């Protein structure tokens, strides 16, 4: 985060950093002997009070950019969920397969929720490469298709080497694979991933996945109920209903 940000933002980030830094490891650590595909060992509590656990300053982290190719849902949706994740993270894959599709059906499609992806690679070179590849796929309008392929059951076990990333891009329907390869290794992809990483680290995220729901930090691949409570509370606070959503349907883009 830029050092020029107002002190009130820094204060809010510091508070969120305490929460994410302390909670994220507990919420995402594998159970003894687990491969990382089972559920989190801790459940985040979301109060019925729409304002509890919410840092209004952190709502500014939502970009709401209509041209953002790594986002899903209406730019003017009343609720924005920012997701910081790594393609080599087992719990991120679990969330992508088990929970996110339900959130899309329940909230994105009716205009209540916008999901903004942030690449937050923390598991080394292959994580970085997969992050850049996802961005490159997004430049051709196939980010979410790449996301689905990369998070398919067993996909991370195959690794994210160059040939594998090309295969995933092909599976995702990326039309120009030569451009994809060039973009993946380009300066723009590196800058975009670095920008997302900087934001995640500034929040104190130490594990993946980590989330912000209209300024409410949530750490770990939590159960569906945790996210529905947070989204419904945020929608209520904004004056809309989480089940009816904003007027008009949103195109999910998957």
Secondary structure, 3 states (H helix, E strand, C coil): CCCCCCHHHHHHHHHHHHHHHHHHHHHHCCCCCCCCCCCCCCCCCCCCCCCCCECHHHHHHCCCCCCCCCEECCCCCCEEEEEEECCCCHHHHHHHHHHHHHHHHHHHCCCCEEEEEEECCCCCHHHHHHHHHHHHHHCCCCHHHHHHHHCCCCCHHHCCCHHHHHHHHHHCCCCCHHHHHHHHCCHHHHHHHHHHHHHHHHCCCCCCCEEEECCEEEECCCCHHHHHHHHHHHHHHCCCCCCCCCCCCCCCCC
